[in-house]
Amino acid sequence: MKKHLLTVVAILVTSLAASAQIQKGNQALGLSFSGYSQNINIDFANGEEHRRSANISLDYSYFVSDKTAIGVFVGYSNATHNYKNDTQAEMTDDSRVYNFGVFGKKYFMFSDKFGGIGNVSLYGDIANGEFQNNPDSPVRETNSKGFGTGLNGGAVFFPWKRLGIEGSLNLISLGYSKSTGIDSDGNETKYSTFNVYSGFSQPFQNIQLTLRYHFGFKK
């Protein structure tokens, strides 16, 4: 009984102890990627739809306490949507988003190499894009600015002392944006939107992979 109790205590101490990478005073640089490409055949309209998205971001974080970091990030994303069918020659939609913000991150380590992560962020973004209903129609342009907050969760693996590999998914995000654009008749349009989104709606398309380099270890 005493042996089992000591084993349980040892496991708890191990899970609560901070790994060298995530101790107070350490720093980290992260490079994140996400994206997908999808082709859909629409039988009833003899149509074909292609969607593609690519996202990249860079972040810096500082550990204010063991297993807790705050940081800043900048990012860029591009998305395209192309649709064709028998009655509509071609529709294209292309958008680019530049984003930036701050975040707080918490690590929940199960061992020195494996653990969970939780991340909350505040962000702003600037976007622009073009929409064309068919090759002969005018190109409609849109521009928007927005802000929001998001909550991500995931897992982390440390194959080496200074390198962490993270996989995460957006749990929920809230955002607001104001947009301006030019419609097909050349008139200016203005509108605002409020969005609630979760990556669980398309989990395999929204998984984010991060490579994180840790430095500034205490000697």
The 8 nearest C-alpha neighbors of each residue, nearest first, counted from 0:
[[1, 3, 2, 4, 5, 6, 7, 8],
 [0, 2, 4, 3, 5, 6, 7, 8],
 [1, 3, 5, 0, 4, 6, 7, 8],
 [4, 2, 6, 0, 5, 1, 7, 8],
 [3, 5, 1, 7, 6, 2, 0, 8],
 [6, 4, 8, 2, 3, 7, 9, 1],
 [5, 7, 3, 9, 4, 8, 10, 2],
 [8, 6, 10, 4, 9, 5, 11, 3],
 [9, 7, 5, 11, 10, 6, 12, 4],
 [8, 10, 6, 12, 7, 11, 5, 13],
 [11, 9, 13, 7, 8, 12, 14, 6],
 [12, 10, 8, 14, 13, 9, 15, 7],
 [11, 13, 9, 15, 14, 10, 16, 8],
 [14, 12, 10, 16, 11, 15, 9, 110],
 [15, 13, 109, 11, 12, 108, 16, 110],
 [14, 16, 12, 13, 11, 17, 108, 109],
 [15, 17, 13, 14, 12, 18, 108, 11],
 [18, 16, 65, 22, 66, 21, 19, 15],
 [17, 19, 20, 111, 21, 16, 22, 108],
 [18, 20, 21, 22, 17, 216, 160, 111],
 [21, 19, 18, 22, 213, 160, 161, 25],
 [22, 20, 66, 19, 18, 65, 17, 25],
 [21, 23, 65, 19, 17, 25, 20, 66],
 [22, 24, 64, 65, 62, 63, 25, 21],
 [23, 25, 62, 63, 22, 26, 61, 64],
 [26, 24, 215, 62, 216, 23, 22, 61],
 [25, 27, 61, 214, 60, 215, 213, 62],
 [28, 26, 213, 60, 212, 59, 214, 211],
 [29, 27, 59, 212, 211, 58, 60, 213],
 [28, 30, 211, 58, 57, 210, 212, 209],
 [29, 31, 57, 210, 209, 56, 211, 58],
 [32, 30, 209, 56, 55, 208, 29, 57],
 [33, 31, 55, 208, 54, 207, 209, 56],
 [34, 32, 207, 54, 53, 206, 208, 205],
 [33, 35, 53, 52, 54, 204, 205, 32],
 [34, 36, 52, 204, 51, 37, 53, 33],
 [35, 37, 51, 50, 52, 38, 34, 49],
 [36, 38, 50, 49, 51, 35, 39, 48],
 [37, 39, 49, 48, 50, 40, 36, 47],
 [40, 38, 48, 47, 41, 49, 37, 46],
 [39, 41, 47, 46, 42, 48, 38, 45],
 [42, 40, 46, 45, 43, 44, 47, 39],
 [43, 41, 45, 44, 40, 46, 47, 39],
 [42, 44, 45, 41, 46, 40, 84, 85],
 [45, 43, 46, 42, 41, 84, 85, 86],
 [46, 44, 42, 84, 43, 41, 85, 47],
 [47, 45, 84, 41, 44, 83, 40, 42],
 [46, 48, 40, 83, 82, 39, 41, 84],
 [47, 49, 82, 39, 38, 81, 40, 83],
 [48, 50, 38, 81, 37, 80, 39, 82],
 [51, 49, 80, 37, 36, 79, 38, 81],
 [52, 50, 36, 79, 78, 35, 37, 80],
 [51, 53, 78, 34, 35, 77, 36, 79],
 [54, 52, 34, 77, 76, 33, 78, 35],
 [55, 53, 76, 33, 32, 75, 34, 77],
 [54, 56, 32, 31, 75, 74, 76, 33],
 [57, 55, 74, 31, 73, 30, 75, 58],
 [56, 58, 30, 73, 72, 29, 74, 31],
 [59, 57, 72, 29, 71, 28, 73, 30],
 [58, 60, 28, 70, 71, 27, 29, 72],
 [61, 59, 70, 27, 69, 26, 68, 28],
 [60, 62, 26, 68, 69, 25, 63, 70],
 [63, 61, 68, 23, 24, 64, 25, 67],
 [62, 64, 23, 68, 67, 61, 24, 69],
 [65, 63, 23, 67, 62, 66, 22, 68],
 [64, 66, 22, 23, 67, 17, 21, 62],
 [65, 67, 106, 21, 105, 22, 17, 64],
 [68, 66, 105, 64, 65, 62, 104, 63],
 [69, 67, 62, 104, 61, 63, 103, 60],
 [70, 68, 103, 60, 61, 102, 104, 62],
 [69, 71, 60, 102, 59, 101, 61, 103],
 [70, 72, 101, 59, 58, 100, 102, 60],
 [71, 73, 58, 99, 100, 57, 101, 59],
 [74, 72, 99, 56, 57, 98, 58, 100],
 [73, 75, 56, 98, 55, 97, 99, 57],
 [74, 76, 97, 55, 96, 54, 98, 56],
 [77, 75, 54, 96, 53, 95, 55, 97],
 [76, 78, 95, 53, 94, 52, 96, 54],
 [79, 77, 52, 94, 51, 93, 53, 95],
 [80, 78, 93, 51, 92, 50, 94, 52],
 [79, 81, 50, 92, 91, 49, 93, 51],
 [82, 80, 91, 49, 90, 48, 92, 50],
 [81, 83, 48, 90, 89, 47, 49, 91],
 [84, 82, 89, 46, 47, 88, 87, 90],
 [83, 85, 46, 87, 45, 86, 44, 47],
 [86, 84, 87, 45, 44, 46, 88, 83],
 [85, 87, 84, 88, 44, 83, 89, 46],
 [88, 86, 84, 89, 85, 83, 133, 90],
 [89, 87, 133, 83, 86, 84, 85, 90],
 [88, 90, 83, 133, 87, 82, 134, 91],
 [89, 91, 132, 133, 82, 81, 131, 83],
 [92, 90, 81, 131, 80, 130, 82, 89],
 [91, 93, 130, 80, 79, 129, 81, 131],
 [92, 94, 79, 129, 128, 78, 80, 130],
 [95, 93, 128, 78, 77, 127, 79, 129],
 [96, 94, 77, 127, 126, 76, 128, 78],
 [95, 97, 126, 76, 75, 125, 98, 77],
 [98, 96, 75, 125, 124, 74, 126, 76],
 [99, 97, 124, 74, 123, 73, 75, 96],
 [100, 98, 73, 72, 123, 122, 74, 124],
 [101, 99, 122, 72, 121, 71, 123, 73],
 [100, 102, 71, 121, 70, 120, 72, 122],
 [103, 101, 120, 70, 119, 69, 71, 121],
 [102, 104, 69, 119, 118, 68, 120, 70],
 [103, 105, 118, 68, 117, 67, 69, 102],
 [104, 106, 67, 117, 116, 66, 118, 68],
 [105, 107, 116, 66, 115, 108, 67, 117],
 [108, 106, 115, 114, 116, 109, 105, 66],
 [107, 109, 114, 110, 14, 113, 106, 115],
 [108, 110, 14, 114, 113, 107, 111, 13],
 [111, 109, 113, 112, 108, 14, 13, 114],
 [112, 110, 18, 113, 108, 109, 157, 13],
 [111, 113, 157, 156, 110, 158, 114, 108],
 [114, 112, 156, 110, 109, 155, 108, 111],
 [115, 113, 108, 109, 155, 107, 154, 110],
 [114, 116, 154, 107, 153, 155, 106, 108],
 [117, 115, 106, 153, 154, 105, 152, 107],
 [116, 118, 152, 105, 104, 151, 106, 153],
 [117, 119, 104, 151, 150, 103, 152, 105],
 [120, 118, 150, 103, 102, 149, 151, 104],
 [119, 121, 102, 149, 148, 101, 122, 103],
 [122, 120, 148, 101, 100, 147, 102, 149],
 [123, 121, 100, 147, 146, 99, 148, 120],
 [122, 124, 146, 99, 145, 98, 100, 147],
 [123, 125, 98, 145, 97, 144, 146, 99],
 [124, 126, 144, 97, 96, 143, 98, 145],
 [127, 125, 96, 143, 95, 142, 97, 144],
 [128, 126, 142, 141, 95, 94, 143, 96],
 [127, 129, 94, 141, 93, 140, 95, 142],
 [128, 130, 140, 93, 139, 92, 138, 141],
 [129, 131, 92, 139, 138, 91, 140, 93],
 [132, 130, 138, 91, 133, 90, 139, 136],
 [131, 133, 90, 136, 91, 130, 89, 134],
 [132, 134, 89, 90, 136, 135, 131, 88],
 [133, 135, 136, 89, 131, 132, 88, 90],
 [136, 134, 133, 137, 132, 131, 138, 88],
 [135, 137, 133, 134, 132, 131, 138, 183],
 [138, 136, 183, 139, 131, 135, 132, 134],
 [137, 139, 131, 130, 129, 140, 136, 183],
 [140, 138, 130, 182, 181, 129, 183, 131],
 [139, 141, 129, 180, 181, 128, 130, 138],
 [142, 140, 180, 128, 127, 179, 129, 181],
 [143, 141, 127, 179, 178, 126, 180, 128],
 [144, 142, 178, 126, 177, 125, 179, 127],
 [145, 143, 125, 176, 177, 124, 126, 178],
 [146, 144, 176, 124, 175, 123, 177, 125],
 [145, 147, 123, 122, 175, 174, 124, 176],
 [148, 146, 174, 173, 122, 121, 175, 123],
 [147, 149, 121, 120, 173, 172, 122, 174],
 [150, 148, 172, 120, 119, 171, 173, 151],
 [149, 151, 119, 171, 170, 118, 169, 172],
 [152, 150, 169, 118, 170, 168, 117, 119],
 [153, 151, 117, 167, 116, 168, 118, 170],
 [152, 154, 167, 116, 166, 115, 168, 117],
 [153, 155, 115, 166, 116, 165, 114, 167],
 [154, 156, 165, 114, 164, 113, 115, 163],
 [155, 157, 113, 164, 112, 163, 158, 165],
 [156, 158, 163, 112, 159, 162, 164, 160],
 [159, 157, 156, 162, 112, 163, 160, 164],
 [160, 158, 162, 157, 161, 163, 112, 156],
 [159, 161, 162, 157, 20, 158, 19, 163],
 [160, 162, 213, 212, 159, 20, 214, 163],
 [163, 161, 212, 159, 211, 160, 157, 213],
 [162, 164, 157, 211, 156, 210, 165, 212],
 [165, 163, 210, 156, 155, 209, 157, 211],
 [166, 164, 155, 209, 154, 208, 163, 156],
 [165, 167, 208, 153, 154, 207, 209, 155],
 [168, 166, 153, 207, 152, 206, 151, 165],
 [169, 167, 206, 151, 152, 198, 170, 153],
 [168, 170, 151, 198, 171, 197, 150, 152],
 [171, 169, 151, 197, 150, 198, 168, 152],
 [172, 170, 197, 150, 169, 196, 149, 173],
 [171, 173, 149, 196, 148, 195, 150, 197],
 [174, 172, 195, 147, 148, 194, 149, 196],
 [173, 175, 147, 194, 193, 146, 148, 172],
 [174, 176, 193, 145, 146, 192, 147, 194],
 [177, 175, 145, 192, 144, 191, 143, 178],
 [178, 176, 191, 143, 144, 190, 145, 192],
 [177, 179, 143, 190, 142, 189, 191, 176],
 [180, 178, 189, 142, 188, 141, 143, 190],
 [179, 181, 141, 188, 140, 187, 142, 182],
 [180, 182, 187, 186, 139, 140, 185, 188],
 [181, 183, 185, 139, 184, 186, 187, 180],
 [184, 182, 185, 137, 139, 181, 138, 186],
 [185, 183, 182, 186, 181, 137, 187, 139],
 [184, 186, 182, 183, 181, 187, 139, 137],
 [187, 185, 181, 182, 184, 188, 183, 180],
 [186, 188, 181, 180, 182, 185, 189, 179],
 [187, 189, 180, 179, 181, 186, 182, 190],
 [190, 188, 179, 178, 180, 187, 191, 177],
 [189, 191, 178, 177, 179, 188, 192, 176],
 [190, 192, 177, 176, 178, 193, 189, 175],
 [191, 193, 176, 175, 194, 177, 190, 174],
 [194, 192, 175, 174, 176, 195, 191, 173],
 [195, 193, 174, 173, 196, 175, 192, 172],
 [196, 194, 173, 172, 174, 193, 197, 171],
 [195, 197, 172, 171, 194, 173, 198, 170],
 [198, 196, 171, 170, 199, 169, 200, 172],
 [197, 199, 169, 200, 202, 205, 201, 170],
 [198, 200, 202, 201, 197, 170, 169, 168],
 [199, 201, 198, 202, 197, 196, 205, 204],
 [202, 200, 199, 204, 198, 203, 205, 197],
 [203, 201, 199, 205, 204, 198, 200, 206],
 [204, 202, 205, 201, 206, 35, 199, 198],
 [203, 205, 202, 201, 35, 206, 34, 33],
 [204, 206, 202, 203, 198, 207, 201, 168],
 [207, 205, 168, 167, 203, 204, 202, 33],
 [206, 208, 33, 167, 166, 32, 205, 168],
 [207, 209, 166, 32, 31, 165, 33, 206],
 [210, 208, 31, 165, 30, 164, 211, 29],
 [209, 211, 164, 30, 29, 163, 31, 165],
 [210, 212, 29, 163, 28, 162, 209, 164],
 [211, 213, 162, 28, 27, 161, 29, 163],
 [214, 212, 27, 161, 26, 20, 162, 211],
 [215, 213, 26, 216, 27, 25, 161, 212],
 [214, 216, 25, 26, 217, 24, 213, 27],
 [217, 215, 25, 214, 218, 20, 19, 24],
 [216, 218, 215, 25, 24, 19, 22, 23],
 [217, 216, 215, 19, 25, 214, 24, 22]]
